[in-house]
Every structure is written in C-alpha cells, then in structure tokens.
Amino acid sequence: MIDYIPEFYKNQRQFQNSIEFYEKNEFGLALESLVELADETEHYFSEEFWTELAKSANMMEMDKVASYCKKQSKKNLKDLDYKLPLGWTTYKISENNFQVHISEKLNGEWKTERRKKDGIEKLLTKNGIHFSNKGRNGYIYYVENGKLIEFEWELEVGGIRLWFEAETHWCLPTKSELKKEDKSRIKDLITDWAEQNKEQIEFD
C-alpha cells in the first residue's frame, strides 16, 4: 500500500514515518502511520487500501485498527457513492467538485500496458514519427536510434492539440534529458508530418 500512495503525499510526516517504520520492520507502526495519513488529511483513500490495511492489522492482531479500517472502507462507499480504484485518492474542493490524485506506480503500470498494446518494441526499430489513435485521444511516439519520447494528444474542434511542452526527457532511456535543440528539431518534424498527413495540429 505504501507503493500505491500518490506522490502528492510524499512530504507528509505520516507517510515518511510509515516508510521509516517499515524499513525498521516496525510494521504495526507503519500501518498506523498510513491510517493517520488518511485521517489527518481527511482525504478518501481507496476501498482496497482500507481492506488491505485491515487484513494486515488482523495478521498482527491489531483488532481495533482492523475494525476501524473496515469502517472506513464502508464510509467511502456511503460518502462517494462509487468505488475509488487502488492508487487513487480524492477530496472535496467544492460542492460538486473533487480533486483526484493517482499514484506514480499506477501511472507506470498504465504506461507499460499502453505501450505494450501500441507495440513499442517494434516501433523502437523504426526511426521517425508513429501515430497512435484511440478515438478522441492518443499518442505521438518519436523514435530516434533506439530512443523514445511520447506526446499525448486530444482531438479538439480545430484539430489535434498536442501536449508538447511538458515533456523534457526521453521515455527511453529512462529519464534521459531531452536537449532544447533536439526538442525544437522534433517539433519541426512533427509539424512536417502533420502537413504531409493533412492533420491540423496545435502545440500547447
């Protein structure tokens, strides 16, 4: 469950305590720190988060903590009226709006699955631009000598909006920095590709 806590909470005292206790094999204290994290932030954590903590508490004969975790799981369903997925947290920011945070581990799993479906292994053998269309959104993959960078796009009224500026590193090799001159060159190549394929494209 520690691995599935969103990055948003990484600087929280209770989260840091849970890691410290876990590394010292103080599993009961690590578990209690995760419970405190949810309590003190007053955010909703997933049903599976509470269920797994309850199981762990039962194994360690922490009956009160186990009972509390089970109640929190039921409270989620009552307050939210839907099941929050593992690795997600949420909290109310206004009467009808909620803020959601998703764990990096879950995002990583999604990326791995999506890249597998898009056949990234084969694409890495072909330099150039590769377009993945999933209806109203998708990805543009750019491959250069075994290196990969990906840009998400969404379909808008005027054409494709490409989320370009936020990407500052190659995806493969992992977290290899993308130089400014390379990014500018890739932008020109994508622009040329769009013209050749009669695609209206707008960079964010």
C-alpha positions in Angstrom: 0.0 0.0 0.0 2.9 2.3 0.6 3.9 1.9 -3.1 0.4 3.0 -4.2 0.3 6.2 -2.2 0.2 9.2 -4.7 3.2 11.5 -5.0 1.1 14.3 -3.6 1.6 12.8 -0.1 5.3 12.1 -0.2 6.2 15.0 2.0 3.6 14.3 4.6 5.0 13.5 8.0 2.8 10.4 8.4 3.9 9.0 5.0 7.6 9.5 5.8 7.0 7.9 9.2 5.4 4.8 7.6 8.4 4.3 5.4 10.8 4.7 8.3 8.9 2.3 10.4 8.6 -0.2 7.6 12.3 -0.2 6.9 12.9 -0.9 10.6 10.4 -3.8 10.5 8.1 -1.9 12.8 5.1 -3.0 10.7 2.4 -2.1 13.2 3.6 1.5 13.5 4.0 1.7 9.7 0.4 0.6 9.3 -0.8 3.1 12.0 1.1 5.9 10.2 -0.9 5.2 7.0 -4.1 5.3 8.9 -3.1 8.6 10.4 -2.2 9.9 6.9 -5.8 9.3 5.7 -7.3 10.7 8.9 -5.3 13.9 9.2 -5.7 14.8 5.5 -9.4 13.9 5.6 -9.0 12.6 2.1 -10.7 9.5 0.7 -8.4 6.5 0.1 -9.5 3.5 -2.0 -11.6 0.7 -0.6 -8.8 -1.7 -1.4 -6.4 0.5 0.6 -8.5 0.1 3.7 -9.3 -3.6 3.0 -5.6 -4.5 2.7 -4.7 -2.5 5.9 -7.5 -4.3 7.7 -6.0 -7.7 6.6 -2.6 -6.6 7.8 -3.9 -5.4 11.1 -5.7 -8.7 11.6 -2.5 -10.6 10.9 -0.8 -8.6 13.6 -3.7 -9.0 16.0 -4.4 -5.2 15.9 -8.1 -5.7 16.3 -9.1 -2.1 16.9 -7.2 -0.9 13.9 -8.6 -3.7 11.7 -12.2 -2.7 12.8 -11.5 0.9 12.1 -10.1 0.2 8.6 -13.2 -1.8 7.7 -15.5 1.0 8.8 -13.5 3.5 6.6 -14.0 1.2 3.6 -17.8 1.3 4.1 -17.7 5.1 4.8 -16.1 5.6 1.3 -19.0 3.9 -0.5 -21.5 5.8 1.5 -19.9 9.3 1.0 -18.7 8.9 -2.6 -21.3 6.6 -4.0 -18.7 4.9 -6.1 -15.7 2.6 -5.7 -12.4 4.5 -5.7 -9.7 2.5 -7.6 -6.5 1.3 -5.9 -3.8 4.0 -6.1 -6.4 6.8 -6.2 -7.3 9.4 -3.5 -9.8 12.2 -3.7 -11.2 15.0 -1.6 -13.9 17.6 -2.0 -12.8 21.1 -3.2 -16.3 22.5 -3.7 -20.0 21.4 -3.5 -19.8 19.3 -6.7 -16.1 19.0 -7.4 -13.5 16.6 -6.2 -9.7 16.7 -6.6 -8.1 13.3 -7.6 -4.5 12.1 -7.1 -3.2 9.0 -8.7 0.0 7.1 -7.6 3.1 7.1 -9.8 3.2 3.3 -9.5 -0.3 3.0 -11.1 0.6 5.6 -13.8 3.7 3.5 -14.5 1.6 0.3 -14.9 -0.8 2.1 -17.2 2.1 3.3 -19.4 3.6 -0.1 -19.6 0.2 -1.7 -20.6 -0.5 1.1 -23.1 3.0 0.9 -24.7 2.6 -2.9 -25.0 -0.7 -2.5 -26.8 0.9 0.1 -29.1 3.7 -2.3 -30.0 6.5 -0.1 -28.7 9.1 -2.9 -29.0 8.6 -3.0 -32.8 8.4 0.8 -33.1 11.8 1.2 -31.5 13.4 -0.4 -34.6 11.9 2.3 -36.9 13.2 5.8 -36.6 10.6 8.5 -37.1 7.1 9.5 -36.0 4.4 7.0 -35.1 0.8 8.0 -34.6 -1.4 6.1 -32.1 -5.1 6.8 -32.4 -7.5 5.8 -29.6 -10.5 7.8 -30.9 -10.5 11.3 -29.4 -7.1 11.0 -28.0 -3.8 9.1 -28.3 -0.1 9.5 -28.5 2.6 10.5 -31.0 5.7 8.5 -30.5 9.0 9.7 -31.8 11.9 7.2 -32.2 15.5 8.1 -32.9 18.2 5.4 -32.8 16.6 3.4 -30.0 15.4 6.5 -28.0 11.7 7.1 -27.5 9.7 10.2 -26.5 5.9 10.3 -26.4 3.4 13.1 -26.6 -0.2 12.8 -25.7 -2.8 14.4 -27.9 -6.5 15.2 -27.7 -9.0 15.9 -30.5 -10.5 19.4 -30.4 -12.8 21.4 -32.7 -9.9 22.8 -34.7 -7.9 19.6 -34.9 -5.3 17.9 -32.7 -3.9 19.5 -29.5 -0.5 18.1 -28.7 0.7 18.3 -25.1 4.3 19.0 -26.1 6.0 21.5 -23.8 5.7 19.5 -20.6 7.9 16.7 -21.9 11.5 17.3 -21.0 13.0 13.8 -21.0 13.2 10.8 -23.3 11.0 7.9 -22.1 13.7 5.5 -23.2 16.4 5.5 -22.0 14.5 6.3 -18.8 14.7 9.9 -17.8 17.4 10.8 -20.2 17.3 14.6 -20.6 15.9 15.9 -23.9 18.1 18.8 -25.1 16.4 22.0 -26.2 17.8 21.8 -29.7 16.6 18.2 -30.1 13.1 19.2 -28.8 13.0 22.1 -31.3 14.0 19.7 -34.1 11.4 17.1 -33.1 8.7 19.9 -33.1 9.7 20.8 -36.7 9.5 17.1 -37.7 6.0 16.7 -36.2 4.9 19.9 -37.9 6.1 18.5 -41.3 4.4 15.1 -40.5 1.1 16.9 -39.8 1.3 18.8 -43.1 2.0 15.7 -45.1 -0.8 13.8 -43.4 -3.2 16.8 -43.6 -3.6 16.9 -39.9 -4.4 20.2 -38.1 -2.1 20.2 -35.1 -1.7 22.8 -32.3 1.1 22.7 -29.7 0.2 23.5 -26.1 
